[in-house]
Amino acid sequence: MKKIIKFISGKLFITCILILMQIIAYFMMFYHISRYSPYIYGFITFLSLFFAFRTATGDLQSDFKAIWIFFLISVPIFSWIIYIIIRKKKISSRNKKFSEQINKNIIIPKDVSLLNHVNDDSIRKQINYIISTTEHSVYNKTITRFFPMGESFFKSLESSLEKAEKFIFLEYFIINKGNVWDRIYNILKTKAENGVEIRILYDDIGTVNLLPYGFRKSLEKHGIKSARFNPLAPYPDISINCRDHRKIAVIDGKYAYTGGINLSDEYSNEKERFGVWKDYGILIEGKAVKEMTAMFLKMWDYSIGKTEENPDRYFNDYVSENDGMVIPFGADPSKTENTVKNAYFNMISSARKYVYITTPYLIPDSEIVSALKLASKSGIDVRIIVPHIPDKWYVDAVTKANYDSLIKSGIRIYEYKYGFIHAKSVISDDKSAIIGTANFDYRSFYYLFENLVFLYGTNSVNEIKSDFLKTMSESIEISKKDIENRSYIKKAYYSFMKFFSIFM
């Protein structure tokens, strides 16, 4: 009962009710008017057809076009509002101008010299794509360390936080009270008292109803700066669908952590939610850390509405031993370039032997589906691991709806039988891998701010592959027979849910 009362009195519930009331009021107003005026009804019909025509002839991907045209014609007015809120992913012109100002203020000169040392055409193609379409560079003299579970990740992260001497930057989609946060918070308080600069950036929707009241004030009391990304507003907002899904920890410009792991107890299996929670993390130490430092600073400045003074003081020339090549890079949904999807697409389409994928949500768009099928039919070994115990029933339904056509194309799909796998990774041909925060779904491809790391020839590539094979042995393979044995009701249910893929 306490949980229900807490939820009803929480910020998220109240905000959703206020937004829903406004949408209903708009809908009822137009509906009432249309009943008494055939001219207005005709005008509404004309607008629906106009929006549908604009959608059909626009540059949207075909997946989006079919769904939006259906809604715009069948549910006028209401669909227009949803279209504006969900379909539009661009930030306001004022914020866009400020974002451009931030990018000019925080600059790391691009270095493409390492491309001359890449002999593999497919790798060169991937590296060239990332550095030519983003502000990032490729680095050597950087060590990477892979973590196959949250337990080892947090042990290393906490150790690095203890070593901090100058600054700590934390950017997370979810921060939740519990053992993990208590340990980290105690370290942060001690470090702040010793003069270490600490900044914490978190997504407002990702943390809504998770953090205690007065969270930011308690941080301020200890000298810790904090900011919320895209605060939740009690009215329809075109930017509400663009969230900060990144997970970044930077310490002194020497160490940087990322992966799928948020600051919450289930990620370290100190709290059980969906069986064993399996997730990937990675540590970067060396030259490439400056890219993740810049990513944090840009998002921080955007969130507080103020440009950084002397950002160069957070960058240093710290180098490690050579361990292959590394590109930390970010994805920005306000831009037209679909960096996440295209980087994944390149990995799949350029594979020569195999492509192994881990993702909690398997909701790829038609282009990624085509690439996966073509790779498999061309003799590439394509394997995908997803959860056996889902965290969201509706996402699980759409994930399972995609099994049929993929398995028929020769792709092998496994469900991690011990619980929920939240890891996001793609590995190919014992050479390269991508690990980070982005899922194989529409939200990561089109709507979310993400951060990833492309790895080429690093020791961590082999470690990711080894853990994939180990996880595969702990998983259940889904066969054609399993798909065929589904009841008609379940097949119909999955097909119906797949209709809503673009919202997930």
TORRO-990491 format. One record per residue (C-alpha): x, y, z; residue in one letter. Coordinates in pm, whole numbers, plus 50000, padded with zeros to 5 digits. Each point is the difference from the previous one (the first is absolute). Layout:
# residues N
XYZa ...
# end
This chain:
# residues 504
500005000050000m 502865023850085k 501524994249654k 496685008449831i 499605032050204i 503595009749927k 499504994149628f 496745019649986i 501555029350186s 503184998549792g 501145025149741k 499654976449704l 496394990150071f 498865035750065i 501765012949688t 498494972649782c 496505007550135i 500425037249926l 501224992949645i 497194974949942l 497395025050122m 501325026049754q 499954975349711i 496454988850084i 498895036350027a 501425007649654y 498424968849855f 496585006550153m 500035036249888m 500654991349637f 497644970450011y 497195021550144h 500545026849737i 500134974749715s 496614985550099r 498285033349940y 501955012149701s 500494978349692p 502415026249871y 502314995550299i 499674962249968y 500975002949634g 502935022150095f 501194974250255i 499734972649738t 501965021449755f 502745006050258l 500224962750077s 500444992149632l 502515028449968f 502094987050291f 499784964749857a 501145012549658f 502925019250155r 500994968650189t 499754977949691a 502145023249788t 502475009750275g 503384985350083d 498734977750281l 500974963649994q 497284977049862s 499444984350345d 498915033750135f 497955010149697k 497564970950007a 499205003550372i 499675037749997w 497815000949690i 497644974950165f 499735020450321f 499755033949828l 497024988949791i 498204977150247s 500445021150316v 500125036949895p 500845027950246i 501194976350272f 502554984649764s 501235034949905w 500875006950363i 501764966550043i 501745005549666y 501425033350119i 501114985550336i 501444966749881i 500785003149629r 501905032750027k 503414993250145k 501635033749938k 500785024750276i 498755036049983s 501815024749775s 501185019450308r 501454968950163n 501494988849669k 501835033149968k 501284996650355f 501094964149930s 502025012149701e 501595026350223q 501014972850249i 501564979249721n 502095029949896k 501055006250360n 501074964050077i 502214987949718i 502454971249977i 501975002249675p 499304970449776k 502844976049934d 499554976249707v 503644989449973s 499324965450146l 497864991649696l 503264995749808n 500804970150222h 496714981849931v 500384974349723n 496594983750035d 497565017349761d 496914992250209s 501605014150316i 501235030549812r 496465005249872k 498534998650351q 502635023050154i 499675024749714n 496215000650039y 500125007450373i 502675027249986i 498535016649689s 496435002250133t 500805008550363t 502445023150175e 502054970450130h 503434985449911s 501654965950008v 502634993850269y 502814976550093n 502035000650325k 496804991350183t 499394969150212i 496514984950018t 498694976450265r 496774980349955f 497594991750283f 497534971449936p 497885007350310m 499015029950209g 501724986450311e 503495002749850s 499135032949831f 499015017350325f 503034986350185k 502285016149742s 497975032249976l 500015005250375e 503774993750008s 500555026449730s 497755024850180l 502134995350312e 503075010249797k 498485032649872a 502155030850060e 498535027149774k 496484992749873f 497244973949968i 497315002249732f 496994976550017l 497254998949735e 497314973250038y 496534992549871f 499064984050333i 501235007750350i 498104981150266n 500345000150375k 501474967850142g 503294983250087n 501775009349676v 499105036750024w 500745001250375d 503564987449944r 500635023649711i 498415029450182y 502224994550305n 503075000649775i 498775031549825l 499375018450328k 503494992150126t 501585010449670k 498035032649992a 501215008250350e 503564994949874n 499535025149717g 499154976649712v 497535015949755e 496954977849957i 497165003249749r 497024976749966i 497685001249698l 496914977949982y 496944996049781d 496885013450167d 497644973249868i 502524972150057g 500215008950368t 496445011850061v 498484983350312n 503414984250077l 501885027750175l 498985014250339p 498485034650032y 502725026250040g 502614978549826f 501705029349827r 500015021150316k 501704972250193s 502684998549729l 500505037750014e 500404998450378k 503114978749945h 501385021749721g 498874977049717i 498585016349687k 497034983749824s 497775005449699a 496944983549844r 499774993249630f 496775010749831n 497855004750315p 496524985049986l 497405027049925a 496234998450077p 499035007149638y 500544983649657p 503595006749897d 501584990049668i 503324992450171s 498584977350273i 500754969149793n 503725008449970c 501664986850316r 503594997850122d 500544962349997h 503785003250044r 502064984550280k 503315018050048i 502455002450289a 503205020149950v 502695002950268i 502805025949967d 500004996449622g 501904967350045k 497274974050044y 496594997649835a 497274974050048y 496964992249789t 497724971349894g 496424990850080g 500415002850378i 498065026450196n 500535009750365l 497434976550153s 500124968350210d 498544976149741e 503005006649775y 502314985550266s 497504972350090n 499685014050352e 496305002249925k 498174973749795e 497405011949752r 500034976449701f 502274971750105g 503715005349944v 500675034349849w 502804996949744k 501565031249857d 503175011649829y 502345028350096g 503315012449872i 502855020850140l 502075022649775i 503365012450126e 502195022849791g 499755024649711k 496424991449896a 498595011150337v 499995036249880k 497154991449760e 497784988350285m 500995030550204t 498875022249712a 496734980849964m 499225005850365f 500915037149994l 497835006549694k 496974983150154m 500625017850330w 500175034149835d 496864992549800y 498154989650316s 500955030550206i 499725024549709g 503495014150042k 503244995249805t 503084986350173e 502795023450106e 503404986749895n 498904964049923p 503544991249894d 500994997350367r 498164966750015y 501994984749714f 503494986050045n 502604980649806d 499794969150218y 500954969449796v 500034962650061s 501544970849818e 498834991649650n 496994976649994d 498525003049654g 497835029249892m 497115016350185v 497295024949902i 497655011950275p 497085016749819f 496585014150072g 496654999949823a 497855031349988d 496314995749899p 499685037049911s 502224993649698k 498974982949676t 502844974450014e 498864967550165n 503444992150139t 499044970350218v 498044981849734k 502565006549726n 502944989050216a 498164967650079y 499034996649632f 503665002949895n 501014973050249m 497364976249865i 500425006849628s 503824998550002s 500344967950203a 501854971749827r 499644971650250k 497635008550284y 498005026750181v 499024994550365y 497495023650164i 498725004650355t 497025022650061t 497175001650255p 497545011349731y 499994985949648l 497875025149808i 502125008949696p 498695021049713d 499544985849649s 503505010049885e 501744982050287i 497724969949952v 500964998849630s 503705002650088a 499724971550254l 498134977649756k 502375007649712l 503024992550217a 498544966950114s 498964989349649k 503505009049879s 501544974650236g 500815022950292i 499444984650344d 497495023850163v 499064993850364r 497985021550238i 499514996950377i 496945015950164v 498414995850348p 497924970050102h 498455019950286i 498905034049860p 499745032850185d 497165013749785k 497214977149876w 499125021549696y 503635002549882v 500424962650051d 496964993849778a 501475020449715v 503414983750048t 498414965549965k 497995011849700a 503315005049816n 501254964650063y 498094983649717d 501475017349693s 503515001950149l 500204963150093i 498594989849660k 502915019249846s 502504978550191g 500675023950289i 500414982650335r 498215016250295i 500644991450364y 498275010250322e 502195004350308y 498254974950225k 501155012550341y 498385034049972g 500255033549826f 502905008949772i 500315037749968h 503344999449814a 500285018749670k 502794987449774s 500874990049645v 503154980349923i 501294988349663s 502774978249858d 502315000650307d 501005035349894k 497515026250107s 497175006650240a 497605027250112i 498985002250363i 497965027150165g 496535011750093t 498014995049679a 497444972149955n 498824984649674f 496755019650000d 498395030949850y 500515021350310r 503784995250000s 500175003749621f 497925031749975y 499035016450330y 502654996350272l 503365015750076f 502364970350016e 503714993950039n 502004970749867l 503574988049953v 501314984749678f 502884975950063l 502454986749744y 502774975250083g 499725004950377t 500254972150257n 496465008350108s 498674988649660v 501114964550079n 498595002950354e 496595010949868i 499954970649759k 500964975350274s 497255012850226d 497484998549716f 500774963149944l 499814993550376k 496665018250021t 498754980749698m 500684967450188s 497815013950281e 497175007849761s 497094982649830i 500114999249620e 496695008249834i 499264975949715s 497665000849701k 497914974150178k 499605023050300d 498615026849768i 497704975749819e 498624986550330n 498745034150109r 496255001650040s 497965020349752y 499085023950279i 503665006050087k 500935004749634k 497195025249957a 501025018050320y 503655002849892y 498985012449653s 497725026250155f 502725012450236m 502515001949715k 497805026949848f 501245023250278f 503724993049944s 500895035749907i 499005011950347f 502394975950177m 
# end
